[in-house]
């Protein structure tokens, strides 16, 4: 049931992101959204969903330090916890991808075995001309998205990486049965069409 709450929250979060894009123009159009904006907005949406289901929760942001480069948020209820990692994909290179894995490991170390622990990942990315950038959708999903042709029409020819994020999470951390999605919250002002050069990335897991 918690996974369903998270899925509902992520679906509603797309509309929140469209509003965020409008509020933070032109920054979003140049570099994407700040990690804090993404993380806090998604947490607010999850808490709203839980409240509507009659579940009380508290939110805490884990304090940043030198080894924790991106925000990590902790939503706690009486029966389960949700950990939200907000990650910047301003660069799509291997080092930046690996830093997300490091953040996930650090988050897992904070979890408790007393009750179920859920992990939610959120990031955004503007495509550039690099090979690494064009690999991001398939790296995130574990396969090329079904609407690859839409990206191509916007000038982005997607590529497949050697190893995907779901594969890394399963092989290195034992995570299975995760839900990975790519969203397109940004619309063109003149015709309202989707901007495929900007993507929002989300995923969630029940931690082993």
HELIX and SHEET records of a PDB file:
HELIX    1   1 UNK A    2  UNK A   23  1                                  22    
HELIX    2   2 UNK A   27  UNK A   31  1                                   5    
HELIX    3   3 UNK A   35  UNK A   52  1                                  18    
HELIX    4   4 UNK A   94  UNK A  110  1                                  17    
HELIX    5   5 UNK A  131  UNK A  141  1                                  11    
HELIX    6   6 UNK A  148  UNK A  153  1                                   6    
HELIX    7   7 UNK A  165  UNK A  173  1                                   9    
SHEET    1   A 6 UNK A  58  UNK A  61  0                                        
SHEET    2   A 6 UNK A  72  UNK A  76 -1                                        
SHEET    3   A 6 UNK A  80  UNK A  88 -1                                        
SHEET    4   A 6 UNK A 116  UNK A 126  1                                        
SHEET    5   A 6 UNK A 198  UNK A 206 -1                                        
SHEET    6   A 6 UNK A 179  UNK A 183 -1                                        
END                                                                             
